[in-house]
Amino acid sequence: MSDYYSIHFQKVYEEYSDKVFGYLLLLTGKKEVAEDLTQETFLRVYKNIHQFNGDSQIFTWLVKIARNVAIDHLRRGRRLRFFSLDQFSVQSSLPSPVEIIVKGEKTSLLYKAIKALKLSYQEVLILRKIKEFSIRETALILGWSESKVKITTSRAMAALKKELKRRGELIEEII
């Protein structure tokens, strides 16, 4: 590998490794597995960085590779699980302890409901609604058409609302 690609890889790793780890943690629910899959992702990136042609954002390309690594992990007989991020809830400027508890409970309810959905719905909700990828970027990552992303997102949201209702949750407060 040329010096250019080595330096470029190092910059990509430094900027995006935590974000890729976070994505994989959402999918696997286990820190150790997410760490291993992140390492495997960046090994593939290192071997193939010369193939990145700029057709998409670098992070979109990285998440697509991470998703493929996670699917390979799944195919080896290990199940992917959606992970509840209760302990990682984002705090705004100095919320009160009550606000923190209420937000954590709502986040927990939301992630538990998402976890109950089928994997394709989990993936599209993670990418579109949690990671906030565009329809185009989500289509590139999942290898779907943009119309399939739109339809699946709509169906996933409907399934999520149905799951929250089944659990007796007030949808407006959670979503």
C-alpha positions, 0 to 999 in steps of 0.5 A: 500500500502506498504512503498516500493510502496509509496516511489516508487510512489513518485519518479515516480510522481516527475520524470514523472508528468511534462512529462505526463502533457505535453503529455496530454496538447498536446492531450487536448489543455487545461491546466486545463483539462490536469491538471485534467487528469494528476491527474487522471492518477497518481491516477490510477498509485498509485492504480496499481503501484504494477502491473508494471512488467518492461516489458516496460519503466516506462514512456511508461507505464505511457503514456499508462495509460494517454492515457486511461484516455484521452480516458475515458475523450473523451468517457464522451462526451468531444472531444480531440483536438490537441494543438498548442504549439506556446508559448512553442517552444523550443529555441536553444542557443540564437537564434535571434528574427527573428529565434524565430518568423520564428520557431514559425510560422513553429511550428504553421503551423505544429500543425495546420496541424496535428490538421486537421488529424484524431485522430489516426494519431494525436496520432501516430504523437505525440508519434513517431515524437514529443515525439520520442517513439520507434515503440515498445513503441508506439505499447505498448501505443496504444495497436497496433501491431508494423506493425500497428504503422509503417503503420499508421505512414507512412499514417499519414506522407503522410496525413500531407504532403497532408494537408500542401500542401493543405494549400499551405505550403512548406513541406520541410520548415515545416517538 
